Amino acid sequence: MKLVPSYKPLDITLINNGKNKTYLREELRISSSTIAKMAKNETVAMSVLLKICDHFDVPIQDVVEFVRVDEDGNEIEREA
């Protein structure tokens, strides 16, 4: 098991604000390669996360969360 970032909260934040990932690239000047990393749930620079949080005035939990995955990369369900 290991922890990996999940950007599902960012997707929700974008939807709630009527924006999409193209907006991040064009308006916040986030590179296509960084957006691709996010799509693959790879780590990105904290400065990018801060830029998004600041722009939308949200806490980091509204942009990224960390989830546990098994050896195959499948998310492990959390116990209640």
C-alpha positions in Angstrom: 0.0 0.0 0.0 1.1 3.5 -0.6 -0.4 7.0 -0.6 -0.9 8.9 -3.9 -2.5 12.2 -4.7 -6.1 12.3 -6.1 -7.3 15.5 -7.8 -11.0 14.5 -7.7 -11.6 17.4 -5.3 -10.2 19.8 -8.0 -12.7 18.4 -10.5 -15.5 19.2 -8.1 -14.1 22.7 -7.4 -13.9 23.4 -11.1 -17.4 22.2 -11.7 -18.7 24.3 -8.8 -17.0 27.4 -10.4 -18.1 26.6 -14.0 -14.5 26.1 -15.1 -12.5 23.3 -16.7 -8.9 22.3 -17.0 -8.4 24.4 -20.1 -9.2 27.4 -17.8 -6.4 26.3 -15.5 -4.0 26.2 -18.4 -5.0 29.5 -20.0 -6.0 31.7 -17.1 -3.6 30.4 -14.3 -0.9 29.5 -16.8 -0.5 26.0 -15.6 1.4 23.9 -18.1 -0.2 21.1 -20.1 2.3 18.7 -18.7 1.3 19.6 -15.1 -2.4 19.1 -16.0 -1.5 15.8 -17.6 0.3 14.8 -14.3 -2.9 15.7 -12.4 -5.0 13.5 -14.7 -2.6 10.6 -13.9 -2.8 11.4 -10.2 0.9 12.1 -10.1 2.5 14.6 -7.7 2.8 18.3 -8.8 4.6 21.2 -7.3 3.1 22.8 -4.1 3.4 26.1 -5.9 0.8 24.9 -8.4 -1.6 23.8 -5.7 -1.1 27.1 -3.9 -1.9 29.0 -7.1 -5.1 27.1 -7.6 -6.2 27.4 -3.9 -5.5 31.2 -4.0 -7.3 31.7 -7.3 -10.5 29.9 -6.1 -10.1 31.0 -2.5 -10.4 27.4 -1.2 -8.4 25.2 1.2 -6.1 22.6 -0.2 -8.6 19.8 0.6 -10.7 21.3 -2.2 -7.9 20.7 -4.7 -6.1 17.5 -3.7 -6.5 14.5 -1.3 -4.3 11.6 -0.6 -5.6 8.1 -1.0 -4.2 4.7 -0.3 -3.7 2.3 -3.3 -2.7 -1.3 -3.6 0.1 -2.7 -5.7 -2.0 -2.4 -8.8 -2.8 1.2 -8.2 -6.4 0.5 -7.2 -7.8 2.8 -4.5 -8.4 1.0 -1.2 -11.8 1.7 0.3 -11.7 3.6 3.6 -13.4 2.1 6.6 -16.2 4.2 8.2 
